[in-house]
Amino acid sequence: MVHPGRRKCQKRKKDLNVPLWVIDCTPLHWWAWWNDMGLLQPDIIFKYLGFLTRIMQVEPKRDVIEALLSFWDSTNNVFHFSNFEMTPTLEEIAGFTGFGKFGRTLNNKESFETWKEHRRLAFMVAFLGTMVFPRRGGKINIHLAEVVNVLIEKNNYTIVLMILTDIYRALTYCQKGKRFFEGCNILLQVWIVEHLYQPPTVARFIQDRSDYITSHAKRVAKYRCSEGLNAWVEHFRSQTEDKITWNYPWFPWEEIIHMSSDRPFFYY
């Protein structure tokens, strides 16, 4: 993965006018750690984390997340806009991350190969605890080590449900006044911008086959993002269902996925 630029994290000032804190950049030492692992170890990490590590390449926009809070319905876990509702789905999170459909202590006597194995595990735990399941104060939930062990040792396990649940919970808590977004705000940002941008042709998303996070910036390059919290709020208020790109191809065709505004009908 290529470093997108040496953009330093801005130190946040204590400002009561900034009610929400999110993961606002990828620390430089994360890039140093990632690049120091060489060519083969990231491939092994990909086996367990899919394209999730690619969120380090996305430039976070705090205003998008803060503006979305005004439209969050915590009772039904949906964003309620002018004449339509939306919410991140398991299929979409699985599609972005490449996870597909949902469904030992180290000591100095160990070999170099064992050390590399523990190093990969440490990176995955630290990455998930910092970028995907962040906690205030930079603390990392040590129980994520058990999650990583399950991903490594057992087949057909996924963290897609955990990611989506944390996003829902963070939206609800922050809407009630919590000041730190304890969810993957970068994935939420990618999700909403993908829906706001209407490409000239319909994008065909196929789970497990493409890195949609890395290609996100290129795919929405022509989309003019709003600047500032108030601008985003007004932008969301102006949205109607005909201005939204719907990710129908990400859902199983055998399931009902669409209903018209005039009459219900089945779409298989």
C-alpha positions, 0 to 999 in steps of 0.5 A, spaced: 500 500 500 502 506 498 503 512 502 498 517 500 502 523 503 505 525 509 499 529 512 500 530 519 495 529 524 492 536 526 492 536 534 485 538 536 484 544 541 479 544 546 474 547 543 467 547 545 464 549 538 467 542 536 462 537 539 465 531 535 471 527 535 473 522 530 479 518 527 481 524 523 487 521 519 492 515 519 498 516 524 505 516 520 507 511 525 502 506 522 505 507 515 512 506 517 509 499 521 505 497 515 511 498 510 516 495 514 513 489 514 515 488 507 511 485 501 509 478 504 506 479 511 501 484 508 498 479 504 497 474 510 494 480 513 489 481 507 487 474 508 484 475 515 482 483 514 480 483 507 481 490 504 479 493 511 486 496 512 485 500 505 481 505 510 488 508 511 488 511 505 481 515 505 482 522 508 476 523 513 471 528 513 469 530 520 463 534 518 460 529 514 459 524 520 457 530 524 452 532 519 449 525 519 447 525 526 442 530 525 438 525 520 439 519 525 433 515 527 436 511 533 429 507 534 429 504 527 437 505 526 436 509 519 438 516 516 431 519 515 432 524 509 426 528 506 422 523 502 427 517 503 431 513 508 437 509 508 442 505 512 449 502 512 447 494 510 451 488 512 452 487 504 455 494 503 460 493 509 462 486 506 462 489 499 467 495 501 471 490 506 472 484 501 469 480 507 464 477 503 457 474 505 457 474 513 457 468 515 500 465 545 505 469 548 511 471 545 518 469 548 525 470 546 526 463 545 521 463 539 523 462 532 524 468 527 518 465 524 514 465 530 516 472 531 513 474 525 507 471 526 506 475 533 508 481 529 502 480 524 497 479 530 499 485 534 498 489 527 491 487 526 489 488 534 492 495 534 489 497 527 482 494 529 483 498 536 485 504 533 482 505 526 476 500 526 473 500 533 477 506 536 476 508 543 477 515 546 484 517 549 487 512 544 486 506 548 485 499 545 480 494 547 485 488 549 479 483 547 480 484 540 486 480 540 481 474 541 477 477 535 483 476 531 485 469 534 478 467 531 479 470 524 486 466 524 484 460 527 477 459 524 474 459 517 467 462 515 468 468 521 467 475 519 467 482 523 462 485 519 457 485 524 461 488 529 463 493 524 456 495 523 453 494 530 459 499 532 457 504 527 450 504 529 451 505 536 456 510 535 451 514 531 446 513 537 451 515 542 453 521 539 446 524 537 445 524 545 451 528 546 457 523 546 463 527 544 467 521 541 465 517 535 467 510 537 465 507 530 469 506 524 467 513 521 471 512 515 467 507 512 461 510 514 464 516 510 465 512 504 458 509 504 454 515 504 459 519 499 458 513 494 450 514 495 450 521 494 455 521 487 451 519 481 456 516 476 454 516 469 454 509 468 451 504 474 457 501 477 457 493 478 459 491 485 461 484 486 463 482 493 470 479 494 473 481 488 475 488 488 478 493 492 472 498 493 475 502 498 482 504 494 478 505 488 473 510 492 477 516 491 477 515 483 470 513 483 467 519 486 473 524 483 468 528 480 463 529 486 464 536 489 464 535 497 461 540 501 465 544 506 463 545 513 458 542 517 452 547 515 453 546 508 453 538 509 447 539 513 443 543 508 446 538 502 443 532 506 436 536 507 436 537 499 437 530 498 431 526 494 430 519 493 432 520 485 438 523 487 441 517 490 445 512 488 442 505 490 447 499 491 442 494 489 447 489 485 450 488 492 444 484 495 442 477 493 438 477 487 433 471 491 431 476 496 426 482 495 430 489 495 426 494 492 419 497 493 416 503 489 413 509 492 406 508 488 405 500 489 409 494 492 412 489 488 418 484 488 424 484 485 428 478 484 
